[in-house]
Amino acid sequence: MRLGTSVFLLAVGAVLTFAVTFSVSGLDLSTVGVILMVVGVLGIVLEFALFRPRTRAVTSTTSVDPVTGSTVRSTTDRAI
């Protein structure tokens, strides 16, 4: 679930909870709204906590091989 979807669910849940005054037989719209708001907040929290790309560090080093005299380059890529 992306951030936009989570915000949409949060907004729809708030409308159902606080703004809708009619009732549907066999269904409590206020409860459905609260459930949608909880799912929206959970989606936002998961988006920021888990699904954001992590910072990566790339380190490049260049050295000269003393035996052959050739240049040796090495690159290290790691997630922070």
C-alpha positions in Angstrom: 0.0 0.0 0.0 1.5 3.3 -1.0 1.3 6.6 0.9 -1.5 8.0 -1.3 -3.7 5.0 -0.7 -3.2 5.2 3.0 -4.2 8.9 3.1 -7.2 8.1 0.9 -8.4 5.4 3.3 -7.8 7.7 6.3 -9.9 10.4 4.7 -12.7 8.0 3.6 -12.8 6.6 7.1 -13.0 10.0 8.7 -15.9 11.0 6.4 -17.8 7.8 7.3 -17.1 8.2 11.0 -17.8 11.9 11.5 -19.8 13.2 8.5 -22.3 10.5 7.4 -25.6 10.6 9.3 -27.7 8.0 7.5 -27.6 4.3 8.5 -27.6 1.1 6.5 -29.4 -1.9 7.9 -26.9 -4.6 9.2 -23.9 -2.3 8.8 -22.6 0.3 11.2 -20.9 2.9 9.0 -19.2 4.5 12.0 -17.4 1.3 12.7 -16.4 0.8 9.1 -15.0 4.3 9.2 -12.9 3.7 12.3 -11.6 0.5 10.7 -10.6 2.4 7.5 -8.9 5.1 9.6 -6.9 2.5 11.5 -5.8 0.7 8.3 -4.9 4.1 6.8 -2.7 5.1 9.8 -1.1 1.6 9.8 -0.3 2.0 6.1 1.3 5.4 6.7 3.4 4.1 9.5 4.5 1.1 7.5 5.3 3.3 4.5 7.7 5.5 6.5 9.1 2.8 8.7 9.7 -0.2 6.4 9.2 0.7 2.7 11.3 3.8 2.3 14.6 3.1 0.5 17.6 2.9 2.8 20.6 5.1 2.5 23.5 3.5 0.6 27.2 4.3 0.9 29.5 3.6 -2.0 33.2 3.7 -1.2 35.8 3.6 -4.0 39.5 3.1 -3.3 42.4 3.2 -5.8 45.8 1.8 -5.0 48.9 0.7 -6.9 50.0 -2.9 -6.8 53.7 -2.8 -5.7 54.6 -5.9 -7.6 53.2 -5.2 -11.0 52.8 -1.4 -10.7 49.3 -1.5 -12.1 46.4 0.5 -10.6 43.9 -1.5 -8.6 40.4 -0.1 -8.0 37.9 -1.5 -5.6 34.3 -0.4 -4.9 32.3 -1.2 -1.8 28.6 -0.8 -1.8 26.6 -1.2 1.5 23.3 -0.2 2.9 23.3 2.0 6.0 
